[in-house]
Amino acid sequence: MILRFLNIQGIAGITASFALAILLIIAKGETRHWKKASAEFELLYHREQAAFAGTIANYRAAADQARATDRAAAEQVADEQRAINERTEHEFQDRLAAARAHAERLRVQSKSAADSGSRGAAPMPGFSAAPGGAAQAASDRLPLPDALVATEQAIQLDELIKWVRQQHAVRVDGVSGERPQGAEAQSKVDNNAVSVGSSSRD
């Protein structure tokens, strides 16, 4: 009955109004959908950012721990090598002192025998390196000064061999430092040789 009061333009307007209402409802639904999707994407983004930040933090913590472990290991290796150097030097000096004291006793005995005018005495006994296991360095035919030099050289070589073996046994796994190489060993040989040479001249 109402349609009788409406002309074509009124019907078109009502139809357009219904169409607009339907479009608005659809647009509103899509807006809700995209807002929800946007919120989900934003949440996912924040989660990924948090996971990435956590990964970076874990990596930095692991790197710091590795550096701290390396520093501790390097300090331990340095302490062990320093202790080996000091122990070797002390043993070397002790054995040299013992050898020189033994040589001095033999010299005094020889002088006493010569002063007393004893003839046909037994040859001078051999000169051993020192208590602790150095090899026999001199023979009865060597004069006492030469026997002392040979003994000092034998002690120096024996201590050098022990030093190299002990340094080689120090564990340096995972450490930035390096095991003493030939140059350092050669330097120790030279230093000890100078020490022995100067002592033999004294």
Order of alpha helices (4+ residues) and beta strands (2+ residues): alpha-alpha-alpha
